[in-house]
């Protein structure tokens, strides 16, 4: 819940600026580092060692690197920062880890696979990934981008635009809910949503009348259980977990203040937009110097 709420809070912060996340004063790398510092426990690097693989792209040769061992909490956070750094969008100078510069691992391999076991692939765009949106479009065209299959349709273009320039909090909440449903659909498709019922015998053997009545009763109970499971399943698909839902609702809530009301007035917004050509170069210079 906290992860989803953090994303919404960051998007609200970006939407306050004229150019959104591309505004010079919006430092996405700094925000990510602060959020991770608050949420990652002190022994996070020990827990993640050998279990978490972070995909990076080495700037010097463009090769994909998977890191799974970390010497400290700070190194784990720095690896996450490197893995989320998109050149130009996040800044001009790539971050360093152990003296080497890295950027987003998706640039070299967006869906790295584990060689020894099956890998569950996840993508925010409709395509051939195991967990992804399911569009009803009949468009058969697809793009292959760094080991990822993406359908070429308007819905994916819409998702890309919202990924780069965050929409209103309510839209983000709906997208989070859709991702939750996509994951549940994968579990249901693979029979993992509920525990399977005991296997029935392949060959039916004639049983005494008493046993037949018991079997009929068991069959009726099984039908009732299946009906109950269907109701529960429908509830699971339609409603987010309470903790996640509450966190998203709190993050979406707008905190009104006197200053916010003034800045949202049309004359103030027009004046702010007219000042952008003059203020943007100055803010860019200050931001570049600070970074």
Protein Blocks (a to p, Z undefined) as FASTA:
>chain_A
ZZmmmmmmmmmmmmmpmnlmmlmklcfklmmmmmmmmmmcfklmmmmgokaccddddfkl
opacddfbdfbfklmmmmmmmmmmcghjlombdcdeehiacddfklmombdcdfkbccdd
ddfbdcjbfbdcddfbfbfbdcdeehiacdddfklmmmmmmmmmccdfklmmmmmmmmmm
mmmmmmmmnopmbccdddddfbdcdddfklmmmmmmmmmmmmmmmmmmmmmmmmmmmpcc
fklmmmmmmmmpccddfklmmmmpmklmmmmmmmmmmmmmmmmmmmmmmZZ
